[in-house]
Amino acid sequence: MAAHLLKADKNEHVEVHELRGFMAEDLHSAFNEIHAVSKGTRAKQPFFSLSLSPPPSERVPTEVFETAIEQIEQKLGLEDQPRAIVFHEKEGRRHAHVVWSRIDTDEMKAINLPYYKMKLKDVSRELYLEHGWKIPAGLIDRKDRNPLNFSRQEWQQARRAGMNPKEIKRAFQESWAISDNRNAFAQALLSQGFVLARGDRRGYVALDYQGEVYAVAKYTGVKTKAVRERLGDPKELPSIEQAKAQISSDMSKKLHKHIAQAEEAKHRRSTAFEFKRQRLVQDQRQERSALEVAHRERWEAETKDRSQRLSKGLLGIWHRLTGKYEKTMRQNELDALLACQRDRAEKDELIFKHIQQRQQLSLRQRSEIHTHKTEIELLRQDIQVYRNLKTENPSNLREEYRKKSEHHEKVQKPKRKRDKNQDHGHEPEI
């Protein structure tokens, strides 16, 4: 556990903030103490650990973490138990790990922790309310803990919108205007994203990249006879089904190339991001180390100044007798406390600055990851669409409509005869 909490490769900044109630001065030795004491009991789980992770957008001072830890101790009955506090920073987010010893050395048994999950949830809710943070859904209703699925409504709307009919007509008319034979017309349409094909009844048709069929005569605004005169016999052209199969094959290959290019771009961005992250972490560690050295040097200088306020020798004895020595001591203690608070505030301010820098870098990374995932998902769904386009059965909507209309007329004819003998003053039952 100690090795895990001190891993600097998994976290960008690691700080052992406090070791309370231990003889040891390092984390490994402190945990060994807990383990050694537990040997005198039947306890199989002498450690109790948890993490405190406030919202990443909030500036949370060290005192707030300490206050929250005290509240948890009181709630669970772990007051005055040996504990260790370790701060971690990763991806612009600061959180704390706390490990307590459950062993009560007076009675040599482990402290019971009934319903600790419910109690911790209550403390979490109180902290969010106290600081005005937005409460997570999991603290409001248990069923809301499941993460929300990624919404693709905008993407679906864009795909349903398709091409503008005016643009389609313009593409057909421009292709017709610059062509004097079938091959030239087919190439002109292909440059606009349409494939010339043989229709069932309409003669010449064209398909877009989504497999939609358009009548050439209708969209060029030219009579069917004029189309046949310029383009000739359509029998040599592929059928609608063959054109769809070709579109499916060509587009699938193209989309697979797009996916490979997107993955390669993602790898380049990931490498660049990791370089930036490592450089940022290195710079931040140097800044924190420099601040720590500056604090230590200033503390030593201020401590020396405070000690010089206390007179020595006969004058010191006189000051003790007159009470001036005690007054100076109290002033020194107050100045030392204020200096400690000042140093902590400066350290927190630097930490907040570093967290903000890391959050900005993470925000850019998450944006790039989101864009990449969206792009890949769209490409894969498009590939599936073209697979379906290749295998779908052809349909003749006009023929189906004619058959249904004839059937409807046959059903309605006997009803009209009976309606003549009915009383028109009554409405039919539905």
KEPABA-244694 format. One record per residue: x negated, y negated, z negated of N, C-alpha, C, CB in turn. Coordinates in steps of 0.1 Angstrom, whole numbers, plus 2048, in hexadecimal, padded with zeros to 3 digits. Glycine has a CB too. Layout:
BEGIN
XYZXYZXYZXYZ
...
This chain:
BEGIN
7F880C8008008008007F77F38008098007F4
7ED7F47F87E47E87F87DD7E68057D97EA7ED
7D97F080B7D37EF8197DC7E98237CD7FD81D
7E97EE8227F37E982B7F67DA8298007F1829
7F77D681D7FA7C881A7EE7BF81E7FD7C680B
7E27C481E7D67BC8217D27BD8307CB7C0818
7DA7C38387D67C58467D67B784D7DF7CF84D
7CA7B38517C97A68587CC7A88677BC7A0856
7CB7B486D7CD7B687B7DC7B687E7C67C3880
7E47BA8747F27BA8767F97AD8737F97C586E
7F27A486B7F77978687EC78D86B7FB797859
7F178186E7E77768727E17708667EE76C87B
7E876F85B7E376A84E7E87728437E775B84C
7DF77683A7E277E82E7DC7778227DD78D82F
7E47768177DF76F80B7E57767FF7E476080B
7DC77B7F67E07807E97E37747E07D578A7E3
7F07717DE7F47657D77F27677C88027617DB
7F67727C37F67747B47F47837B080376F7AF
7EC7857A67EB79279F7EE78F7907DD7997A1
7FA79478C7FE79177E7FE79E77680B78A77E
7F879D76A7F97A97617F07B47648077AE761
7E57B176B7DB7BB76E7CD7B77687DA7BD77E
7C57C17657B77BE7627AF7BC76E7B27CA75A
7B37C27797AC7C17867AE7B478C7B17CC790
7A57B07957A57A479D7A77A67AC79979C79A
7AA7B27B07AC7B57BE7B87BE7BF7A07BB7C6
7BF7BE7CB7CB7C57CD7CA7D47CB7D17C27DA
7BF7DA7D17BE7E97D07BC7ED7C27B17ED7D8
7B47E67BA7B27EA7AC7BE7E87A47A67E27A6
7C67DD7A77D27DB7A07DC7E67A27D97CD7A4
7DE7EB7AE7E77F67B17E28037AB7E97F87C0
7D58047AA7CF8107A37D38107947C08117A5
7D380478F7D78037817E580877F7D67F477C
7EF8047887FC8087877FD817788805802791
7F681D7917F682B7947F08327877ED82F7A0
7E582D7817DF8347767E983376A7D282D772
7F08287677F982775C80583175E7FF81975B
80983276B81583B76E81284A76A81983A77C
80584E76A80185C7678068607597F285E768
80885675080C85974381B85A74280884E739
82285974D83185B74D83586575883884D751
84286775984787076384B86977085387875D
84885C77084D85477C84685978884A845779
84D85B79384885F7A08478537A985086A7A6
84E8487A584E83B7AD84B8307A485B8397B5
83E82E7A183B82379783B81579D82D826792
83B8147AB83B8077B28498047B68328077BE
84C7F77B68587F17BC8547E57C48637ED7B1
8577E67D18527DB7DA85E7D67E38477E07E3
85C7CA7E68667C37F085F7B87F78737BF7E8
8667B38018617A780886B79C80885D7AB817
86779080986F78480986C77D81686D77B7FD
87677D81F87477782D87F76D82F874782837
87C76082C88675682F88875383E882749828
89274B8428947488508877428568A073F852
88374686287774086887773286A873748874
88272C86C88371D86F88271486289071A876
88271A85688271384A87471184588B71983F
87170583F8647038388667068298606F4839
861712825863717818856716810868726818
85670D80684A70B7FD8477187F584B6FF7F4
83B7197F08377247E883F7257DB8287237E4
8437197D584B7197C98597207CB84D70B7C4
85E71F7D786B7257DA86A7347DA8717217E7
85F7397E085C7487DF85B74C7D184F74B7E7
8537457C98517497BB85E7497B38477407B4
86673F7B587373E7AE87C74A7B287A7317B2
87C74D7BF8847597C387F7667BD88475A7D3
8727677BC86D7737B68717747A785D7737B7
8717687A087576879288476C79187375A78C
88C76879A89A76B79A89C77A79C8A27647A4
8947807A589578E7A889179679B88C7927B4
88679279588179878988C79977E875792783
89378E77C89D78D7728A97967768A277E770
8AC7967828B879E7878B57AD7868BB79B796
8A87B17888A57BF78789F7C477A89B7C3792
89C7BB7718977BE7648887C176589E7CA75F
8817BA76E8727BC76F86A7B176A86F7BE77E
8707A976086979D75B85C7A2754872796751
85179A75684479D75083E7AA75484679C741
8437B075E83C7BC7638317B876C8467C576B
8267C076C81B7BD7758207BC78380F7C7774
81B7B278B8207B07988157AA7A182C7A7799
8167AC7AE80D7A67B88157A07C38047B17BE
8117947C781878C7D180E78A7DD81E77F7CC
81278E7E980978D7F58117857FF80479B7FA
80C77B80581277381080D77881D81076480E
81677A82781277D83481877383E81878C838
81077084981576885381376F86180E75A853
81E77086881D77787582777187F820786873
82276D88B82B76789583375B89083577289A
82C75388883274688483C74887983873F88F
83B75387284575586783D75A85A84F76086B
84175384F83A75684284475E83983674983B
83F76983484777082A83E77681F84E77C832
84477A81483C77F80984078D80583F7767FD
8367958018377A27FC8357A27ED82E7AD803
83E7A87E583C7A97D783C7B77D38477A07D0
8337BB7CA8327C97C58317C87B68267D17CB
83B7CF7AF83B7CF7A18377DE79C8497CC79C
8337DE7908317EB78983E7EE7818257EB77F
8447F97838507FD77D84E80376F858807785
84180576B83E80C75F83E802753830812760
84780574A8487FD73D83E8037348567FE736
8327FC73182780272A82B80371B81B7F972B
8357FC7168397FE70883F80B7058427F2703
84880F70E85081B70D84A82671685E819710
84182371F83B82C728845834730832836720
84D82C73785783274085A82874B864837738
85F82D75686282476187081D75E86382C76E
87081076287C80876088680C76B8787F8762
89280F76689D8137708A18077788A8819768
8A48097858A97FE78D8B680279489E7FB798
8C180278C8CE8067928D37FB79B8D880A787
8D98007A78E07F77B08D77EB7B48ED7F17AA
8CA7EE7B68C17E37B98C47DD7C78B27E87B9
8C97E57D08CC7E07DE8D77D57DD8CF7EB7E7
8E17D87D58EC7CF7D48E87C27CD8F87D57CC
8DF7C47C38DA7B87BB8D27B07C48D37BD7AF
8C97B67CC8C17AE7D58C97A77E08B67B77DC
8D47AD7E48DC7A77EE8E379A7E78E77B07F3
8E779B7DB8ED7907D48E37847D38F27947C6
8D67887CF8CC77E7CE8C97777DC8BF7847C9
8C977F7E68C77797F48D27707F78C77857FE
8DF7737F48EA76B7F78E975E7F08F77727F4
8E575F7E38E47537DA8D87497E08E07577CC
8CD74F7E48C27477EA8C77407F68B67507ED
8CE7477FF8D374080B8DC7358088D974A815
8E57377FF8EF72D7FB8E87217F48FA7327F2
8DE7247EC8D771A7E48CF7107ED8CE7207DA
8C97167F78C070E8008C770980D8B4715804
8D470C80E8DB70881A8D770E8278DA6F981B
8D271B8268CE7228328DA7298388C372C82F
8DA72B8458E573284C8E47418478E473185B
8EF7468428F075383C8F075D8478FC755833
8E87678488E87728528F67798518DD77C850
8FA77F85C90778685D90779285390A78B86B
8FB7988528FA7A48498FD7A183A8ED7AA84A
8FB7948368FF79082890D78C8278F6785824
91478A83292278683292B79383392577D83D
92879B83C9317A783E9287B284393C7A4849
9297BE83D9207C98409217CD84E9237D4837
92D7CC85492F7D18629287C886C93E7D2865
9247BC86891E7B387190F7B48729217A486D
9097BF86C8FB7C086C8F67C587A8F77CA861
8FE7CC8818FA7D188E8F67C58979057D9895
8EB7C689E8E67BB8A68F07B98B28D87BD8AB
8F17AD8B78F97AA8C38F27AF8CF8FD79B8C3
8FA7B48D98F47B88E68F27AC8EE8FE7C28ED
8E87AD8F78E57A29008F079F9098D87A5907
8F579290A90078F9128FB78C92090878290D
90279292A8FE79093890A78A9408FB79E93E
91278293991E77C93F91A77294A926774935
90F76A94890B76195290676895E90075794D
8FE77395C8F977A96790578196F8F0785962
90E78796991A78D96F922782977923794965
92377797292B76C97892376898592D76096F
91676798490E76399090F76D99B90076198C
90F77A9979107849A191E7859A890C79299B
9287829A09367839A59387779AF94078299A
93176C9AD9337609B59307629C392B7549AF
92576A9C692176D9D491D7619DC92C7749DA
91E7629E991B7579F292774E9F591575C9FF
9247429F892E7389FB93373CA0992972A9FA
94173DA0C946740A19941736A24955740A19
940729A2093C71FA2A92D722A2E93C711A24
925727A2591772AA28916736A3190F72CA1B
91F740A2F92074CA37923748A4592A756A31
92E740A4793273CA54926734A5B93E733A54
92072BA54915724A5A90A72DA5E910719A50
907737A568FC740A5A900748A678F974BA4F
90C74CA68911753A7491074AA8191F759A73
91573EA7F916734A8A908730A8F91E728A86
8FF72EA858F272AA898EB736A918E9726A7D
8ED742A8B8E674DA928EC74FAA08E975AA8A
8F974DAA28FF74EAAF8FA743AB890F74DAAE
8F8737AB38F472CABC8E672EAC18F571FAB4
8DD734ABA8D0736ABF8CD743AC68C6734AB3
8D774BAC88D5758ACE8DC759ADB8DA763AC4
8D6760AE58DD763AF28DE771AF58D475CAFD
8DB77AAEB8DD789AED8DE78FADF8D278FAF5
8E179CAE08E37A3AD38D77A4ACA8E87B1AD6
8CC7A7AD08BF7A8AC88BC79BAC18B47ACAD0
8BD790AC88BA783AC28C477FAB78BB778ACD
8D1783ABA8DB780AB08D9788AA38E9783AB5
8D5795AA58D379EA9A8C7799A928D07ACA9F
8BC794A988B178FA918B4782A8A8A578DA9B
8BC77AA908C076DA8A8C8770A7D8C8764A94
8D2779A7E8DA77DA728D1783A688E5787A76
8C778BA6C8BF792A628B6788A5A8B579CA69
8B277DA618AB773A5A8B376BA508A5769A64
8C176CA528CA766A488CF76FA3E8D6760A50
8CA77CA3E8CE786A348DA78FA388D277FA28
8DD790A468E8798A4A8E37A2A548F378FA51
8E97AEA548E67B9A5D8F17BBA678E37C6A55
8EE7BBA748F87BDA7E8FC7CBA7F8F37B7A8C
9097CFA8090D7DDA809197DEA899107E2A72
91E7EBA8B9297EFA929357F1A899277FCA9B
9407E9A8B94C7EAA839557F5A879537DDA82
95F7F8A7F969802A839727FDA8E971807A77
9787F2A8C9827ECA9697E7DFA9B9907ECA90
9767D8A939737CAA969677C8A9F9707C2A89
9617D4AA49567D3AAD9497CFAA59597C9AB8
9457C3AA79397BFAA093C7B9A929327B4AA9
9347BEA889357B9A7B9267B7A7693C7C3A71
9257B0A6A9187AEA6491A7B1A5591379FA67
9107B6A4F9107B9A409067B1A3990D7C8A3E
9097ABA2E9007A4A268F87AEA1D906799A1D
8EF7A9A158E67B1A0D8EE7B9A028DB7A9A07
8FA7B49FF9037BB9F590C7C59FC90B7B19ED
90C7C7A099147D1A109217CBA149167DCA07
9247BEA129317B9A169317B8A269337ABA10
93D7BAA2C93E7BBA3A9457AEA3F9467C7A3E
9407A8A4A94579CA5094779EA5F93C790A4D
95379AA6495579BA7294E790A7996579AA75
946793A8493E78AA8B94777FA92935791A95
951784A9895A77AAA0960770A96965782AA7
964774A8B96B76CA81961761A7C971774A76
955765A7894C75CA71944754A7B943764A68
943758A8793C74FA91946745A97936757A9C
953748A9695D740A9C95E742AAB95A731A99
95A74EAB095A751ABE96475CAC194C755AC3
96B75CACC974767ACF96D774AD197C763ADC
97477FACE96F78CACF96978FADD979797ACB
97078BAE796C78DAF595E787AF7976788AFF
95C77BAF2950774AF494477BAED951765AF0
948780AE193D787AD9939794AE194378CACC
94379BAE793F7A7AEE9377A4AFB94C7AFAF2
93A799B01933795B0D925792B0B93A789B14
92278BAFF914788AFC90C794AF691377CAF3
91379BAED90C7A6AE690D7B3AEC9127A6AD8
9167B6AF59177C2AFC91F7CDAF390A7C7AFF
91C7D9AF69237E5AF091D7E7AE19227F2AF8
9257E7AD79207E8AC991D7F7AC592A7E3ABF
91F800ACF91C80FACB90E811AC7920818AD7
905809ACC8F680CACA8F2807ABC8EE805AD4
8FB7FFAB58F87FAAA88FB804A9D9007EDAA5
8F5803A928F880CA8790780AA828EE80BA7B
90D815A7C91A813A7691980CA69921821A74
924808A63924801A5691D80AA4C9337FEA52
920817A4C91B820A4290B821A4392182EA42
907822A508F9822A538F2815A4F8F6825A61
8F880AA528F27FDA4E8F17FCA3F8FB7F2A53
8FB800A388FB800A298EF809A24908805A23
8EE814A2A8E381DA258D5817A278E382BA2D
8D4810A338C7809A368C57FDA2C8C7804A44
8CF7F6A2A8CE7EBA208CA7F0A128DC7E3A1F
8D17FBA0E8CE801A018BF805A008D780D9FF
8BA80CA0B8AC810A0A8A2804A0A8A9819A17
8A47FBA1389B7EFA1489B7E7A0789F7E6A20
8A77E4A028A87DC9F68A37E39EA8B77D89F3
8A57F09E989F7F89DD8907F79DD8A48069DD
88A7F99E987B7F89E98777EA9E58767FB9F8
87E7E09EA87A7D29E787B7CF9D88827C89EF
8867D49D28887D29C487E7D99BB8977D69C0
87A7E59C086F7EC9B88627E49B986D7FA9BE
85F7DE9C48547D59C58557C99BB8517D09D3
8617C49BB8637B89B18617BD9A38717B39B3
8657C999F8647CE9928557CF98F86B7DB990
84D7D599883F7D69968387C99948387DE9A2
83C7BF99C8367B299B83A7AB98E83B7A99A7
8467AD98984B7A897C8437AE97185A7AA97A
8407BB9718397C296782A7BD9678397D1969
8247BB9728177B69738167A896E8127B6982
82079F97182079296B82279295C82B78A972
82A79B95782C79C94981E7A09428367A7945
8177A994880A7AD9428007A19428047B994A
80079994C7F778E94C7FB7849427F778795A
80878294080D77893680A77D92881C775937
80C78A9268097909197FA78F91580D79F918
7F179191F7E378F91C7E07819197DB794928
7E57789207E376991D7E87659107E9761928
7F476B90C7FA7678FF7F176D8F480876D8FE
7ED7798F57E477F8EA7D87778E87E178D8ED
7D27728F37C676A8F27C975D8EB7C0766900
7D47568EE7D874A8E77DB74D8D87E57448EE
7E27588D67E575B8C87D975D8C07EE7688C7
7CF7658C57C37688BD7BB75B8BB7BA7728C5
7BA7528C57B37458C37BA73D8B97B273E8D1
7C873C8B97CF7348B07CD73A8A17DE7348B3
7CD7478A07CB74D8927BD74A88D7CD75C893
7B374A8967A67478927A473988E79C74A89E
7AA7308957AA7228927B171F8847B071989D
7BC7268827C47248767BC72986A7D172A877
7B673486C7AE73A8617A273185D7A9748864
79C72B86779172186479671585D78A71D872
7A27108617A870485A7AB70884C7B4700862
7B07148497B471783C7A77198337BD72483B
79D71F83979172183278A71482F78772A83A
78B70A8387856FD83678D6F682B7856F5842
79A6F782B7A26F182079F6F78137B16F2823
79E70481279A70B80678D70680079A71A808
7837058097767008057776F180076C701810
77F6E98077816DB8037886DB7F57896D480D
7926E37F37996E37E67906E77DB7A56ED7E7
7886F17DE77F6F67D37746EC7D07777037D8
76F6E57DA7656DB7D776B6CF7D075E6D67E4
7776CB7D477E6C07CD7826C47BF78B6BC7D5
7866D07BD78A6D57AF77E6D47A67906E37B0
7726D97AB7666D97A37626CA7A075A6E07AA
7636C17A97606B37A77696AD79D75F6AB7B4
7766B079F7806AA79577F6B078778E6AC79B
77C6BD78777A6C377A76E6BD7737776D277B
7636BA77A7576B477475B6A676F74C6B377F
76369E77776769177376F69176676F68A77E
77869B76678169C75A7786A074D78C6A775C
76F6A974F7666AC74475E6A173F75D6B8748
75A69874875268C74375A68273B74C685750
76868373C77067A73476F67E72577F67B738
76B68A72276A68E71475C68B70F76D69E713
75C68370574F67E6FF74968A6F77526726F6
73C6896F67356946EE72D68D6E372B69C6F8
7276956DB71F6906D07276896C57146876D5
72167F6BF7286786B47356716B971F66E6AE
73466C6C673F6656CC74B66F6CE73C65E6D9
74767B6D17516856D37586896C674B6926DA
75068A6BB75668C6AE75F6816AA74A68E6A3
75B6756AD7636696A977166A6B175C65C6AC
77066D6BD77C66E6C67856796C17796706D4
7806846BB78868F6B678F68A6A978069B6B3
7886826A178E67D69579967369878367768C
79766B6A27A16606A57AC6656AE79A6556AC
7AB6716B37B66776BC7B46746CB7C36716B8
7A966C6CE7A76696DC7A36756E479D65E6DE
79C67E6DE79868A6E57A46926EA78F6936DC
7AD6946E17B969C6E47C16956EF7C269F6D8
7C26886EE7C96806F97C36827067CA6716F5
7B56817067AE6837137B069171879F680711
7B069B70F7B26A97137C06AB71A7B16B3707
7CA6A57147D76A671A7D869F7287E26A0710
7D16947297D168D7367C96967407CA67F734
7BF69C73C7B76A57457C06B17497AB6AA73E
7C86B77407D06C27447DB6BD74E7D76C7737
7E16B174B7EB6AC7557E56A97627F169F74F
7D96A47637D26A176F7CF6AE7777C569976D
7CB6B876F7C86C57757D46CB77B7C16CF76B
7DF6CA7747EC6D07797F06C87867F76CF76F
7EF6BB7867F36B37927EA6B779D7F26A478F
7DD6B979A7D36BC7A57D76CA7AB7C56BC7A0
7DB6D37A27DE6E07A77EB6E07B07E16EA79B
7F46D87AC8016D67B47FE6CF7C180B6CE7AC
7F56C67C17F16BF7CD7EA6C87D77E76B37CA
7E16D17D17DA6DA7DA7E46E47E07CF6E17D2
7ED6E97D87F76F27DD8006EC7E88006F87D1
8046DF7E680C6D97F08046D77FD8106CB7EA
7F76D37FC7EF6D28087EE6DF80F7E16CC804
7EC6EA8077EB6F780D7F86FB8147E7702803
8036F980D8106FC8138136F482081C6F9809
80F6E78208116DF82C8096E483880D6D0829
7FC6E98357F46EF83F7FB6FC8447E66F283B
80070483B80771083F81370E84880B718832
81B70384482770084C8226FC85A82F6F5845
8176F485B8126F086880E6FC8708066E6866
80870586A80371187180F71A8757FA71A869
81971B86D82572287082C71C87C82F723864
82D70F87C83370888782C70A8958346F9885
81F70A89481770D8A081971B8A580870B89D
81A72489B81C73289F82A7348A581973C893
83472E89F84172F8A484372A8B284B72789A
83C71F8B583C7198C28377238CC83570C8C3
82C72A8C98267348D182F7408D38187388CC
8357448C883E7508C884B74C8D08437548BA
84F7408CF85B73C8D785873D8E685F72D8D4
84D7398EA84973A8F88487498FC83C7338FB
8437518F384175F8F684F7668F78397668EC
8587638EE8657698EE86D7658FA86D7658E1
86B7588FE87275390A86D75B91786F74490C
86075D91785A76592385F77392284B764923
85F77991686478791587378891986278C907
87B77F91588977F91888B77D927890773911
88377492D88477293C88077F94387C767941
87678693E87179294587B79D94486479693F
88179F93888B7AA9368977A793E88F7AA927
89B79B93F8A77979478A479A9568AB789945
89879695A8957999688957A896C88879296C
88E7AF96388D7BE96589B7C49658847C495B
8A37C095C8B17C695B8B97C39678B87C194E
8B87B696C8BF7B39788BA7BB9848BD7A497B
8AD7BD9858A87C49908AC7D39908987C3991
8AC7D89848B07E79838BF7E89868AD7EC975
8C77DF9818D57E09848D87DE9938DD7D597C
8D07D599A8D17D39A88CD7E09B08C97C89AD
8C37E79AB8BF7F39B18CA7FE9B08B27F99AA
8D17FE9A58DC8079A38E88049AD8E1808995
8EA7F69AE8F47F29B78F17F79C68F57E39B7
8E57F69CA8E27FB9D78E280A9D98D47F59DB
8DF8119CE8E181F9CE8F08239D08DC8269C1
8F881C9C990781E9CB90B81A9D990F8169C0
90580F9DE90980B9EC9068159F69027FE9EF
8FB81D9F48F78279FD9018339FD8E982C9FB
9068369F190E8429EF91D8409EF90A8499E2
9228339EF9308319EE9378359FB9338229EC
94483A9FA94C83EA05951832A0C957848A00
951833A1A957828A21966827A20953829A30
96C81BA2097A81AA1F97F811A2A97E815A11
98C814A2E99280BA3899E805A32997814A45
99C7F8A2D9A67F2A259B27EFA2E9A17E5A1F
9B07EBA3A9BB7E7A439C47F4A459B67E2A51
9BF7FFA489C680CA4A9CE80FA3D9BD817A4E
9C780EA329CE811A259DA808A229C4811A19
9D87FBA269E37F1A249EF7F4A2D9DD7E3A26
9EC7F8A399F67FCA439FF808A3E9F17FEA51
9F8812A399FF81EA34A0881BA289F5829A31
A02813A1FA0A80FA13A16807A17A01808A09
A147FEA21A207F5A25A2B7FEA2BA1B7EBA2F
A27807A34A31810A3AA38818A2FA2A819A44
A3181DA25A37825A1BA4181DA13A2D82BA11
A3D810A10A45807A08A52804A10A3E7FAA05
A51802A1DA5D7FFA25A6780BA25A597FCA34
A62817A26A6A823A26A72824A19A62830A28
A6B821A0EA72822A01A7C8179FFA678219F5
A7A80BA04A83800A02A8F801A0BA7C7F3A05
A8F808A17A9B808A20AA780DA1AA97810A2C
AA7819A13AB481EA0DAB9815A02AB282CA08
AB080F9FBAB48069F0ABC7FA9F5AA88019E8
AB97F5A01AC07EAA07ACE7EDA0AAB97E4A13
AD07FAA0FADE7FEA12AE77FFA06ADE80CA19
AE18049FBAE98059EFAEB7F89E9AE280E9E5
AE27EE9EBAE47E19E5AF07DA9EAAD87D89E8
AF57DD9F7B017D79FDB0D7DA9F5B037DBA0B
B0E7E59EFB1A7E99E7B197E69D8B1C7F89E9
B0F7E09D4B0D7DC9C6B137CF9C3AFE7DD9C2
B177CC9B7B1C7BF9B3B107B69B1B247C19A5
B0F7AB9B9B047A29B8B047999ACB047999C4
B0F79A9A4B10792998B0879898DB1E791994
B037A498EAFB7AB983AED7AC987B017B9980
AE47A997EAD67AA980AD17B997FACE7A2976
AC87BE987AC37CB986ABC7CE979ABA7CF992
ABD7DA974AB57DD968AA77E096CABC7E9961
A9E7DD963A907DF965A8B7E995BA877D1965
